[in-house]
Amino acid sequence: KLLQVVLFGQPELDHRLNDPAIRQLQQRIGFSCRLGELNLQDMEYYLAHRLGIAGYRGPRLFSRDAVRLLFRASRGVPRLINILAHKALMAGFGEGARYITDKYVKLAILDTESAHARFVEARRKWLRLAALFTALAASTGALPVCAHHSGLAEVAGALAADLPSDVGALTSFDLGPGILGQAWTEGGFIPV
């Protein structure tokens, strides 16, 4: 008799199947497929497709800013996209919104531990990098904006003034004007 088994699982299943103790099982797997992270364009299509399958036939439901924020927070992982999009939809529904903006995605991020932790860590990396470059530019005199500061301590203080008091407990992702809340792209600075 031939027994066919179909396995669906998280990435951890691949690690288990690589265990030498069950190599005979892995050798019998005839077909394997892994759904990786989606890029921004694929994620937009994925959201539209999922909404269509659910019966939605109206105009665009997620704003472009909401989609970009959803992508950054989920890093294109379909499971996180589903969780965050669902929570954003529920938050919008709770307020009677007809359009999902980044406001509702921010609420979803704050309510989702894995997305919130990833998002905050990514922001911390950008902030450290921005502080390093600002300090370097200030120490070499290449930053005229900071010319009135006498030392790096004042520059660091000026940078810290734009930051929330506890970056780990963000309730808003808007760091205000300036380079700290932005990232460089080919087209210039964009908010992060």
C-alpha positions as CSV (number, residue, x, y, z in Angstrom):
1,K,0.0,0.0,0.0
2,L,1.1,3.5,-0.8
3,L,0.6,6.1,1.9
4,Q,0.8,9.8,0.9
5,V,1.3,12.4,3.5
6,V,1.3,16.2,3.0
7,L,3.1,18.3,5.6
8,F,2.5,22.0,6.1
9,G,4.4,23.8,8.7
10,Q,6.5,26.7,9.9
11,P,10.2,27.1,9.0
12,E,11.0,25.1,12.2
13,L,9.6,22.0,10.4
14,D,12.6,22.2,8.0
15,H,15.0,22.1,10.9
16,R,13.3,19.1,12.4
17,L,13.3,17.3,9.1
18,N,17.1,17.9,8.8
19,D,17.6,15.9,12.0
20,P,19.8,12.9,11.1
21,A,17.6,10.7,13.3
22,I,14.7,11.0,10.8
23,R,16.8,11.2,7.6
24,Q,14.8,8.3,6.1
25,L,11.6,10.4,6.3
26,Q,13.3,13.4,4.5
27,Q,14.7,11.1,1.8
28,R,11.1,10.1,1.0
29,I,9.8,13.6,0.5
30,G,9.1,13.9,-3.2
31,F,8.2,17.6,-3.4
32,S,9.0,20.5,-1.2
33,C,8.1,24.1,-1.4
34,R,8.9,27.0,0.9
35,L,7.0,30.3,0.9
36,G,9.6,33.0,1.6
37,E,9.3,36.6,2.4
38,L,7.3,38.8,0.0
39,N,8.6,42.0,-1.5
40,L,6.5,45.2,-1.2
41,Q,4.8,44.7,-4.6
42,D,4.0,41.0,-4.0
43,M,2.6,41.9,-0.5
44,E,0.3,44.5,-2.0
45,Y,-1.0,41.9,-4.5
46,Y,-1.2,39.4,-1.6
47,L,-3.4,41.8,0.4
48,A,-5.7,42.5,-2.5
49,H,-6.0,38.8,-3.3
50,R,-6.8,37.9,0.3
51,L,-9.4,40.7,0.5
52,G,-10.9,39.5,-2.8
53,I,-11.1,35.9,-1.6
54,A,-12.9,37.2,1.5
55,G,-15.5,38.9,-0.7
56,Y,-14.3,42.5,-0.8
57,R,-14.9,44.2,-4.2
58,G,-14.5,47.9,-3.3
59,P,-11.7,50.4,-4.0
60,R,-8.3,50.2,-2.4
61,L,-8.7,49.5,1.3
62,F,-5.2,50.0,2.7
63,S,-3.5,53.4,2.1
64,R,0.0,53.4,0.5
65,D,1.5,54.5,3.8
66,A,-0.3,51.8,5.6
67,V,1.0,49.2,3.2
68,R,4.6,50.4,3.5
69,L,4.4,50.4,7.3
70,L,2.8,46.9,7.2
71,F,5.6,45.7,5.0
72,R,8.4,47.2,7.2
73,A,6.8,45.7,10.4
74,S,6.2,42.3,8.9
75,R,9.3,42.2,6.7
76,G,7.2,40.4,4.1
77,V,6.5,37.3,6.3
78,P,3.1,36.1,5.2
79,R,2.0,35.0,8.7
80,L,2.8,38.4,10.2
81,I,1.2,40.2,7.2
82,N,-2.0,38.2,8.0
83,I,-1.9,39.0,11.7
84,L,-1.1,42.7,11.3
85,A,-3.6,43.3,8.5
86,H,-6.3,41.5,10.5
87,K,-5.7,43.6,13.6
88,A,-5.5,46.8,11.5
89,L,-8.9,45.9,9.9
90,M,-10.4,45.3,13.3
91,A,-9.1,48.6,14.7
92,G,-10.5,50.4,11.7
93,F,-13.8,48.6,12.0
94,G,-13.9,49.5,15.7
95,E,-13.7,53.2,14.8
96,G,-16.0,53.0,11.8
97,A,-13.3,53.7,9.3
98,R,-13.8,52.9,5.6
99,Y,-10.1,53.2,4.8
100,I,-7.2,51.6,6.6
101,T,-4.4,54.2,7.3
102,D,-1.1,53.8,8.9
103,K,-2.8,54.8,12.2
104,Y,-4.5,51.4,12.3
105,V,-1.3,49.5,11.3
106,K,0.6,51.3,14.1
107,L,-2.1,50.1,16.6
108,A,-1.7,46.5,15.1
109,I,2.1,46.7,15.5
110,L,1.8,47.8,19.1
111,D,-0.6,45.0,19.8
112,T,1.7,42.3,18.2
113,E,4.7,41.4,20.2
114,S,6.9,39.9,17.5
115,A,6.2,42.8,15.0
116,H,6.6,45.5,17.7
117,A,10.0,44.0,18.9
118,R,11.3,43.7,15.3
119,F,10.1,47.2,14.4
120,V,11.6,48.8,17.5
121,E,14.9,47.0,17.0
122,A,15.1,48.1,13.4
123,R,14.4,51.7,14.5
124,R,17.1,51.5,17.1
125,K,19.7,50.4,14.5
126,W,18.8,53.4,12.3
127,L,19.0,55.7,15.3
128,R,22.4,54.4,16.3
129,L,23.7,54.7,12.8
130,A,22.3,58.3,12.5
131,A,23.8,59.3,15.8
132,L,27.2,57.8,14.7
133,F,27.2,59.6,11.4
134,T,26.1,62.9,13.0
135,A,28.8,62.6,15.7
136,L,31.4,61.8,13.0
137,A,30.2,64.7,10.9
138,A,30.2,67.1,13.9
139,S,33.7,66.0,15.0
140,T,35.1,66.7,11.5
141,G,33.3,70.0,11.1
142,A,31.3,68.7,8.1
143,L,28.0,69.4,9.8
144,P,27.3,73.1,9.8
145,V,24.0,72.7,11.6
146,C,25.9,71.5,14.7
147,A,28.6,74.1,14.4
148,H,27.2,76.0,17.4
149,H,27.8,73.0,19.7
150,S,31.1,72.9,21.4
151,G,31.4,69.1,21.7
152,L,29.9,65.7,21.0
153,A,28.0,65.7,24.3
154,E,25.9,68.6,23.1
155,V,25.3,66.9,19.8
156,A,24.2,63.8,21.5
157,G,21.9,65.8,23.7
158,A,20.4,67.5,20.7
159,L,19.8,64.2,19.0
160,A,18.3,62.7,22.2
161,A,15.9,65.7,22.4
162,D,14.1,64.4,19.3
163,L,13.7,60.9,20.7
164,P,10.9,59.5,22.9
165,S,12.0,59.1,26.5
166,D,11.7,55.3,26.2
167,V,12.3,54.0,22.7
168,G,11.4,50.5,23.8
169,A,7.9,51.6,24.8
170,L,7.0,53.6,21.7
171,T,3.4,54.7,21.4
172,S,4.0,56.7,18.3
173,F,6.5,56.1,15.5
174,D,6.7,59.8,14.5
175,L,10.1,61.1,15.7
176,G,9.4,64.5,14.4
177,P,11.3,66.5,11.7
178,G,15.0,65.9,11.1
179,I,17.2,63.1,9.8
180,L,16.7,60.8,12.8
181,G,13.3,59.5,11.6
182,Q,14.5,59.1,8.0
183,A,16.5,56.8,5.8
184,W,18.4,57.6,2.7
185,T,17.2,56.2,-0.6
186,E,18.1,57.0,-4.2
187,G,15.3,59.5,-4.3
188,G,16.3,61.3,-1.1
189,F,15.3,60.9,2.6
190,I,12.1,59.0,3.4
191,P,10.5,58.5,6.8
192,V,11.2,55.2,8.5
